[in-house]
Structures are given as C-alpha cells and as structure tokens.
C-alpha cells in the first residue's frame, strides 16, 4: 500500500475509534458493570474479558457470543492492536525485535528474549520519551503520546501469537518513561496480572524508571510485588546531570531517599541500572562512591555495556574496567552483575529500530 493511502486508512480508523470505547483497557468488573446496565448477564463479561486477554483482534472472533451481541459490541467498542510492521530475528540467540504499528499508525518497539526461566518481553509504555537522556535513542526522536493499557497488552499478545510462545515475564523498559504515564501503566499492571486475564504475576514484572521521585512514592503506596529498576548511571550529581536531565529536578540524594522508602514499603529489592561508559562513569573511584551511596540498601546493581547512539559520542567500557567495577562494588558490600547482551546484531536496545525505519521512510518520500 502506498504511504499516502496507508496514512489515510489509519486516519479514518483513528477518527472512528474516537467515539468508541477502548474495551481492552477496562477491568473485568468495569465490563460487568457496563453489561449489567445493558441487561447482559455477568458471564457475558467474563467471556468477553477472556477473549480480550487472549489477544483477539475482532469481535467476530468471539465465537461463543451471539452474533447480534457481537455486532453491538463492534458498534460501541474497539479492540486496540499491535500489528507487526517489521521483525528481526537474531542470528546469535533467540532474541526477536518487533516494530509494532498501533491502530493510529504510530510505531513502537518491543524485544522478546529467551532466558533459562522462560520468555521475557520488553515493552514500550510511550511513543517516544520526554526525559531526554543523552545515551537513549528513544529520547532523540522526541515524544508523541502515551500508550494505553490495551496497547501495552497488545505488544505481549502479538508477540505470543507470532511466535507461539507463552510469555512469562514482562519488562517495562522499552520506549518511554513508564512513571510519566503513571495512570495507564498502573491499570496495565492490574490487567496483565489479573487471574481472569493474562495472569502474569507481579513478581514476574519489572518496571524501569529514570527517577521520577514523586511517582516512586506513589508506586510504593501500591505495595506491588514487582521489581523496580532505577536508571542511576552515575554515583554523583556532576556526572548524572550530564547524562540525565531529570537529575536537575531530583538529584541523586533525593532519588535514593525515595528508593529507600520504596524498599521499606514493599519489602522488595531494587535494581539499579548502570550504563558503563568508557572514561566517564567507570572508574574505580566511581565504583567506590557508588558503593558508599548504596551501602545498607536492599539492592542490586545491573551493569550495562552502553550501546552506541547517534548524537552521543561514547564507547562502552572495556571488559577489564567492567570487571574491576564489579570487584570494587563487591568489596563495598554491593552485589553487582553485568547484563547479558542479547540481540546485538539486530539493534535490540529500544528506540534504534523505530528511528532507523522513520529515516528510511523519509528518504523514500524525498526520492518520490
């Protein structure tokens, strides 16, 4: 389909959905309540909820519902989807990188990874990102909008349907800052962990944040048993402010204070993400300072060899520097591991595929 015709189709679909209900973003209780107002029995709501949790894309696929009722549902609601625009399979491991197209034509990325404990998917929570971290490809492309709970669910369901696998773990570490889309992400967490829904338990979910301190306190009140991953990337304000603009609002001290409150409220260990950048934050001095800041906390440090990003001239730390960093942290009583690199041949870090695709499309349109 030509780009202009494709855009017209998506705009038409988007205009139609404005007046319809996003039923896949509704909880089972909400669907029951709505159906009760229409005189439908509660078991109908359970049937519909089960179909939505299984990732159906059209009400006509709900085969155990009366035809007239399916038509009514289609006239009043829409089912959010995530269509595969591009897919790359690593030759090095089982990693699969997806570029998904949402109902309105916007593009998001997800990464499916295989570990000994099963399949894990890293999903996006926003289209683009506002945070502007220097080493992040997503932030270089700007921000478009938040993703709905249904669009987050759809990334998981599309990957399961495509590969025929059962995904057991979810990581909110793709495009976007999850806590900047707080209400939608909280609803997604409730939906994806629902016993009547996809039934992926909170202990199998990780949520990553660049450090929105106010939202960390809010999330702590929920007492979810998920794993909170905090993108720290530096032991002090001087380095972190260079890398992450959010540090100018909430510095390292305020962030760690919020993390301690989170641990106290939930009893859960926090993971601190730390991108290893050659000559910037990978010295023994940085490791000692970091160990001192984290001393006594229920935490783990995940060291990440940084990926090259267009517009940010950096190199990943040398292996010897990474190992010395781990050793120094261990000497300070801090447990640390180096993240296993998956999908290195398919740009598995989020933001790169979407940006490259958009550049390719722009080049084609310029040639026409």
Beta strands, then each sheet from edge to edge (+ up, - down):
strand 1: 21-22
strand 2: 77-78
strand 3: 83-89
strand 4: 96-101
strand 5: 107-115
strand 6: 118-123
strand 7: 126-128
strand 8: 143-146
strand 9: 167-172
strand 10: 205-209
strand 11: 227-231
strand 12: 270-276
strand 13: 299-305
strand 14: 336-338
sheet 1: 1+ 2+
sheet 2: 3+ 4- 5+ 6- 9- 10- 11- 12- 13- 14-
sheet 3: 7+ 8-
end
